[in-house]
Amino acid sequence: MSSMPPYGKSVFINAPFDLSCEDLFRAMVFAVAACDYNPRCALENEDSSKTRIQKIEDLISRCRRGIHDLSFMELDAASGLPRFNMPFELGLFHGAKQFGGGKQKRKCYLVFDSDKHRYQKAISDIAGQDISCHGGTEEGVITAIGKWLKPKSLSPHAIYERYCLLKRGLPFLCETELRVHEARLTYGEYLSIVYWWLKKTPQ
């Protein structure tokens, strides 16, 4: 990004970056951008002088909205331990809203899980909140984000159709515009293509 996006239009995306979840993550990024907001996540910051947690804290402070996907809270096959990065970052975001001053108190967020009631067994402290179930599908992700951000000119279904159109053409765009194979596409490159494609392709 050439300039820092405004606080009110910035959306922090807290989701797994694993290859197995790449489609869901890309769907989140696309939906946020299609709704005329700026997706922000830890992958955008390559400053090696900061620790991962410092980068995340900085991003959270710069975003009014947040999307938190808890669907990857599963036991790691190698270590046998659960993955707690996503609920931890949700806690940071909630803490910034509750205890921060000024514009931080205006924060709001959307929480995803693969099943609507699964989170209650793992994070019972947030029981009672309205959790969105994406069912592990890109359509589920985009529909929920579209309903949440409420763009004036696009329905959630229309956003999903546009995403599918871009996804089908992505391999060709990678080769022709960036001279890179889709499998090696970085987050920054994908976001650049999304912004370019949304501007170039009429609704």
C-alpha positions in Angstrom: 0.0 0.0 0.0 1.4 3.4 -1.0 -0.2 5.2 1.9 -1.7 4.2 5.3 -5.5 3.5 4.9 -7.8 5.4 7.3 -8.7 3.8 10.6 -12.4 3.7 9.8 -11.9 1.9 6.5 -9.4 -0.7 7.8 -10.3 -4.3 8.6 -7.9 -6.5 10.5 -8.1 -10.1 9.2 -7.2 -12.7 11.8 -7.3 -16.0 10.0 -5.0 -19.0 9.4 -2.5 -18.6 6.7 -2.0 -22.3 6.1 -2.3 -23.6 2.5 -5.3 -25.7 3.5 -7.2 -22.5 4.4 -5.9 -20.4 1.5 -9.2 -20.2 -0.4 -11.1 -19.0 2.7 -8.4 -16.4 3.5 -8.4 -15.1 -0.1 -12.2 -15.0 0.0 -12.1 -12.8 3.1 -9.5 -10.5 1.5 -11.6 -10.2 -1.6 -14.9 -9.6 0.2 -13.4 -6.8 2.3 -11.9 -5.1 -0.7 -15.1 -5.5 -2.7 -17.1 -3.8 0.1 -14.7 -0.8 -0.3 -12.7 -1.4 2.8 -9.0 -2.1 3.3 -8.0 -5.6 4.4 -5.0 -5.6 6.8 -3.2 -8.6 8.1 0.2 -9.6 9.5 1.4 -10.8 6.1 1.6 -7.3 4.8 4.4 -6.2 7.2 7.9 -7.4 6.3 9.7 -5.2 8.9 12.1 -7.7 10.5 13.0 -5.3 13.3 9.6 -6.0 14.9 8.4 -9.2 16.5 5.2 -10.9 15.1 3.3 -9.8 18.2 4.4 -6.1 17.7 3.3 -6.2 14.1 -0.1 -7.6 15.1 -0.6 -5.0 17.9 0.3 -2.2 15.5 -2.2 -3.5 12.9 -5.0 -3.9 15.5 -4.4 -0.3 16.7 -4.9 0.9 13.1 -8.1 -1.0 12.3 -11.6 -0.1 13.5 -13.0 -3.4 12.3 -11.8 -7.0 12.7 -12.6 -10.4 11.2 -11.6 -13.4 13.4 -11.8 -16.9 12.1 -11.7 -19.5 14.9 -12.3 -22.5 12.7 -8.7 -23.6 12.8 -8.7 -24.3 16.6 -7.7 -27.9 16.1 -4.9 -30.1 17.5 -1.7 -29.9 15.5 -0.9 -33.3 14.0 2.8 -33.0 14.8 2.8 -31.5 18.3 -0.6 -32.7 19.6 -1.3 -29.2 20.9 -4.1 -26.8 19.9 -3.5 -23.7 17.7 -4.4 -20.7 19.8 -3.1 -17.8 17.6 -6.6 -16.8 16.3 -8.4 -16.7 19.7 -5.4 -14.9 21.2 -5.6 -12.2 18.5 -9.3 -12.0 19.0 -8.6 -11.3 22.7 -6.1 -8.6 21.8 -8.7 -6.9 19.5 -11.5 -7.2 22.2 -9.1 -5.8 24.8 -8.2 -2.8 22.6 -11.9 -2.1 22.3 -12.7 -2.4 26.0 -9.6 -0.7 27.5 -8.4 1.6 24.7 -9.2 5.3 24.5 -10.7 7.5 21.8 -11.3 5.8 18.5 -10.3 2.4 19.8 -13.6 2.2 21.7 -15.4 2.3 18.4 -14.0 -1.1 17.3 -16.4 -3.8 16.1 -15.7 -7.3 14.9 -17.1 -10.4 13.2 -16.3 -13.8 14.6 -16.3 -16.9 12.3 -16.3 -20.6 13.1 -16.9 -23.6 11.0 -19.8 -24.6 13.2 -22.1 -22.1 15.0 -21.8 -23.7 18.5 -18.4 -25.3 18.4 -16.6 -22.2 20.0 -18.7 -22.5 23.1 -16.7 -25.6 24.1 -13.4 -23.9 23.6 -14.0 -20.2 24.5 -17.0 -20.2 26.8 -16.2 -16.6 27.9 -17.6 -15.3 24.6 -20.8 -17.4 24.8 -23.8 -15.2 23.9 -22.1 -13.4 21.1 -23.4 -13.7 17.6 -21.0 -16.0 15.9 -21.1 -16.4 12.1 -20.8 -20.0 10.7 -19.0 -20.1 7.3 -19.2 -23.9 7.1 -15.7 -24.0 5.7 -16.9 -22.5 2.4 -15.8 -19.4 0.4 -19.5 -18.6 -0.2 -20.2 -18.7 3.5 -17.3 -16.3 4.3 -18.3 -13.8 1.6 -22.0 -13.9 2.4 -21.3 -13.1 6.1 -18.8 -10.3 5.3 -21.2 -8.8 2.7 -24.0 -8.7 5.3 -21.7 -7.2 7.9 -20.1 -4.5 5.9 -23.2 -3.7 3.9 -21.9 -2.2 0.6 -24.4 0.1 -1.0 -24.0 -1.2 -4.6 -23.5 -5.0 -4.2 -25.4 -7.8 -2.6 -23.5 -10.6 -0.8 -24.4 -12.9 -3.7 -23.1 -10.5 -6.2 -19.8 -10.2 -4.3 -19.5 -14.0 -4.3 -20.1 -14.1 -8.1 -17.4 -11.5 -8.7 -15.0 -13.5 -6.5 -15.7 -16.7 -8.5 -15.0 -14.7 -11.7 -11.7 -13.5 -10.4 -10.7 -16.9 -9.0 -11.3 -18.5 -12.4 -9.1 -15.9 -14.1 -6.4 -15.7 -11.4 -3.9 -18.2 -12.9 -3.9 -16.3 -16.2 -3.6 -12.9 -14.4 -0.6 -14.2 -12.4 1.2 -15.3 -15.5 0.4 -12.2 -17.6 0.4 -9.4 -15.1 3.0 -10.5 -12.5 4.9 -13.2 -14.4 4.5 -15.5 -11.4 2.8 -18.9 -10.9 -0.3 -18.7 -8.7 1.2 -21.1 -6.2 4.0 -18.6 -5.5 1.7 -15.6 -5.2 2.5 -13.5 -2.1 -0.2 -11.8 0.0 0.9 -8.4 -1.3 0.7 -9.6 -4.9 -2.7 -11.1 -4.4 -4.1 -7.9 -2.8 -2.7 -5.8 -5.7 -4.4 -8.0 -8.2 -7.7 -7.8 -6.3 -7.6 -4.0 -6.2 -6.6 -3.8 -9.8 -9.3 -6.3 -10.9 -12.1 -4.6 -8.9 -11.2 -1.3 -10.5 -10.9 -2.7 -14.0 -13.9 -5.0 -14.0 -17.4 -3.3 -14.0 -20.0 -4.5 -11.5 
